[in-house]
């Protein structure tokens, strides 16, 4: 593991972190480099760092003394592609450890994961339970699940034999299938919109951002992670989270990871803060960033984080 390059901009410090298998991960840091606390935001499947833009900015305004770290998972966004055999959640847990060791090797950390990012956090908790309550001071699980993804909502489609056929086709002809994916995104746009954004009206800017992130994700990345989702089960990790302040948040209209997943997780974690955002869908962090940022701010306060100055949280 190494940091191979750093570029400083007025908005963010851009860093490239190399994993043990040589994959370059694109990392962005905001806030003081010597901050006592680091908040890590982990994005979902087929998304990228930009999905956190509105929540991230709200947190930075409220906690200017905290460092916020975002990074693109392997095969996503500006991070490098990797062998498709490494596109699974165990590897993402190890990647999270690599990023923390590179950019935040000391001090308390709060992990905030959306969708696949939340599954990555749970995998990390399972891999390194000794860090929960010591290094990891708090956790937020947003629009995600600990198990049973194929048992409810759109996740039931994972059991369809067509998924295996789709994955095989991607292995044989990835370029052709990528073009087919772009066409499918246009054809099924209304269905995707309902699944991601629930029953509320969403601004065209937010829809354009979400569509761009989905369309830019390589088809191999998209297809390869599906196998990991089908067998994902980190239920045992939930009990470990009773050691630290934990937030469980979802949208009431989430069809990808229905609220039943969040209810089950919150019930398994002692003193979890359970938040359900009325009418929001799976992309609650884009659709209702103010609600999400407010809930994460409460989590930071529960974890003992203090603001240096009074700030108003703006959605």
N, C-alpha and C positions, 0 to 999 in steps of 0.2 A: 504494500500500500504506500502511495506517495501523492503529494500535491505537485503536479507537474507545471502548472502555470497559474498566474493570478493577474487579473485586470481590475483596477479600481475605477469605478464610475461614481457620479454624484448620487446615484440612487442605490447602487448595490456593489458589493465586492464579488466579482465572479471568480470562481475557483474551479479547477478541474482536479478531481480526486480519482486516483487509479486504484481499482480493486485488486484483490490478490490474483485474479485470473486475467488482469490486464485490461479491464473495461473502463473507459474514461467516463466518469459521471460528472455532469454539469451541475455545479452547486452555486447558489447565490446566498450571500450573507447580508443582513441589514442590521443597523444599530452598532453600538460600540464593540470593537473587536475584543476588548477586555471585559465585557459584561459578565456580571456574576451569574446570570441565568441565561440559558439558551432554550428557545422554543423552536422545535423542529416540526415543519408542516410537510406531510407526506400525501402526495396526490393519488388519484385513482387510476384504474385501468383505462388505457387509451387517452389519458389526459396528460398534463404537464404542469410545471410550476405555476404557469399563469392562471391556473384554475383557482389559486389562492389569492389572487391580486387584491380583491376587495377586503377579504378577511384580514390578510396580512397588513394592509395599509391601516386598517382600523386598530389593529393591535399595536402597531408601531406608534400611532398617535397616542394611544392610552399608556403604553409602557415604553417610553423613549430610552430607558436605561437597559432594556432587555435586548438580547441579540436574537434575531429571527433567522433561521436557516431553512431554505427550501432547496430541493434538488429533484432532478428528473431521474426516474427509475431507468435502469438499463433498457435500451430499446425504445425509450420514450423521449420526446422533446429533443433537447440538444445533447443528451447523453448518447454514447456510442451504442451501436448494435452489438449483440453478443450471440454466442451459440444458442440455438433455440432450446437445447437441452438445459440451459441455465435459466430459462424463463419459468420460474416457479417461486413460490412464496418463501421456501427455506432460503433460497439464494438472496431474496430481497431482504430478509432478516439479517443476513451476513453483510449485505451492502450497507444497511443502516449502521451497523457496528463500525464499518470501515469509515463512513462519513463522520460519525461522532468522534472516532479516534483521530481523524485528520483535522477537523475544524473546531471541535469542542472537547478536547481530551480531559478537561477538568471542570468542576463546577456542576451544579444541579441542571437537569434537563427535563423539559416537559415535552412529551411526544403527542402530536395531534395528527390523526390519520383519517382520511376520507376514503370510503369504499375500499379498494385494494390497499390503499395506504393504511387503513385501520387494520386490515388483515396482516399487513407487514408488521405493525406495532405488536399485535398479539403474538405473531411468530417470534419476534424479538424477545418478548416477555417470556415465552416458553424456552427460548434458547439461553437466556441470561436472567433467570429469576432472582439471582443474588443482587442484581442491580436495582430491583424495584424496591423503593424505600430508602435506597442509599444514593445511587447516581441518578436514577429516574425519580423525580419528585411529583410527577403528575402525568395523567394520560387522558386523552380525549378520543373517543371512538365515534365517528360521524358517518351516518348512512352506511353502515357496514354490518358484518355478521361474524360470529365465532364458529359457526358450523351450519350444515344443512342448507347451503346456498341453492341446491337443486330441489328443495322441498317446498318453496313458496315463491309467489310472484313470477317475474320473467325468468328467474333462476331455474324454473322447472324445464325451460328449454334446453338446459345443459344435458338433460337425460335423453334428448331426442337423438336418434341414430344419425341424423343429418349432421350433427356437430362433428362426429368422427369422420364423416365423408368430407366435410369442409376442411378439416385439419389436414387430411391426406392430400386434398387438392392443392392446398397452400404449399405443402412440402414439395409437390411435383412441379407446380407452376406458380411461384410466388408473384411474378410480375403480372401475369394475366389475372390472377385473383385480386391483386391490388386494384387494377382498373375496375374489376367487377365490384369491389367494395365501394369505390367512389360512386358508382352508379346506384348501388343499393342504398347508400346514404341519402341520395336524392329521392329515390322512390319511397323509402320508408321514413322520410323526414317527419311526417305528422305523428307516426307511432313513436318514434324516438323522442320527439318533443314531449309527448305526454308522459312517457316513461321517465324522462330525466327531470322535467320541470313541474310535474303535478298539474293542478288545475288553476294555477294563478297565471296572469298575464306576465310575460317576461319581456324586458326591453330588447329591441333588435340587436343592440350592441352585445348583450350577454349571449343571445342565441348565436350570433356570428362568431364569438369567441369559442363557444362550446363546439360548434360545427367544425371550426378550423382545427381545433385540437384533435377531434376524432378523425378527421380526414387525413391529417398529417401522420398519424401513427401507422408504422409499417404493418402490413397484413400479417407478416410472420409473428410480430410481437403480439398482435391482437389474438391470433389463433392459438399460439403456443401456451399462453397463460390459462386458457380455458380448462385444460386438464387438471391444473393445480386447484382451480376453483371447485371442481367436482368432488375432490377428496379432502378439501380443507376442513380441519376440525381442531380448533385450539380452545375447546371448552374448558380444559383444565387450567388454562392460563388466566381465566377470569377470577378464580379464587385468589390468585397472587395479587391482583389489582386491588384487593381489599386493603392492602398495606398503604396505598397512596390515594389522594383525592382523584376521583375518576369522573369524567363526564361521558354520558351516552346520549347522543342526539340524533334525531332522524326527522324526516318530513312525513306528515300523515298520509300523503299521496305518493309515497315512494313505491314504485312497482318493481324496481330492481332488487332492493333489499327491504322488503315490507317491514312496517313497525314491529311485527311479531319478533323479528330478530333482535331489535334493540330492547324490547321488553324483556326477553329472555336473558340478555346480557346484563341489564341493569339489576334484574332479580338475583343474579349470581354474584354480584359485587356489593359488598357491604358499604352503605352510605354513598352509593353512586348518585350523582346528580343526573336525573333523567329528564330530558327536554324533547318535546315533540312539537315541531313547527307546523302549525295548521295550514293545510293546503300545499305545502312544499313537496317537491319530488326528490329524486335521487341527487340532483345537482343543487342541493340546498345551499351549499357554500357560494354558489353563483347567484341563486335566486333570492336568498334571504341572508346576505352576508352580515347584516347588522345583528340579527338574532344569533347567528353563529358566533360572531366576535364577542358579543355580550356574554354568552355562555362560557366561552373560553376565558374571558377576563375573570369571571367568577372562579373558574378553575384555578387560575394563577393566584388569586387571592387566597383560596383554600390551601394552595401549596406554599403559602407564606411569602408571596411576592408582593412588594410594596412599590407603589408609584412614587417617583421623585417629585412629581408635581401634579396638580389636578388637571385632568384633561377630559374633554367631552368625547365620548365615543360616537363617531359619525358613521352612519351606514354607508 
